[in-house]
């Protein structure tokens, strides 16, 4: 199974997908994240918890998540890094 990234400013693909979903759709219940991204419950829970621990998402309820401003900044920075990697 993929591990959630612990390096600041670096996102694993699953982390990025979750942040992108929360950025475009707003607050989401964990079950909706699982369904929309076709992830298992364990993977979703682990990644959401890791993202919350790093301050990238806010766990506003035991199962509801929303992206923080820090999460948006990290998502944008990660997108720029991906573009730079592809062009080099």
N, C-alpha and C positions, 0 to 999 in steps of 0.2 A: 504494500500500500504506500501511496505517496505521503511523505511527511510534510507538515506545514512548515514553511520557511521560518527560521528564527533570525536570519540576518536582516538588520534594519535596511529598509529600502528595497529589499528583494522579495518578490512574491512568487510562490509556486503557482502553476497554472490553475489549480483549484481555488487557491486564495484569490487570484485575479478574477476568476469567473464569478465568485461570490460577491466580491466588491463591485464588480461591474453591474451585476444584477441589482444590488442594493442601491447603487448610484442612479440607475435608470428607473427602477420601480419603487424606490422608497422603502419604508419599513416592511419587512417580510417575516412571516412565521417560519420557523425552521422547516416545518413539513413542506411548505410551499417552495423553499429553496431546494429541498431534496427533489421534489417533483419537477421543478422547472429546469434543473441542471442534471437530472437523472443520476443523482448520487445516493449512496446508501446512507442510512441514518447515522451510523457510526462515523463515517467519513465527514458528513456534514457537521455533526456535533463537534468533532475534534477540530476541524478547521475553523468553525465559528468561535469556539472557545479560544483557540490560538489567536485569532484576529482580535477578539475582545481583550485578551491579555496584553496585546501590543497596542491597544488604543485605536485600532483601525475601524472597529465597529462598536456600537453601544448595544448592550444587552438590556433593553428597556423593560423586559419582562422575562420570565424564565425561558420563553421560547421565541421571543420577537427580537429581531436584530435590525439596526439601521446603521448606515455608514456615517462615520464622523468626518469632520473637516480634515483631520490628519489622514484618515483613510483615503479621502479623495485626492489629497496631495500625493500620497504614496502610489495610488493607482495611476495618476498622470505621469509621475516620474518613471514608473515601471513601463508605461506605454512608450515613453520617449526612449528609454534604454533598449526596448525591443526593436524600435524603428532603427536606432543607430546600429544595433547588432546586425540587422538584416542588410543594411546598406554598406557595411564594411566588408 
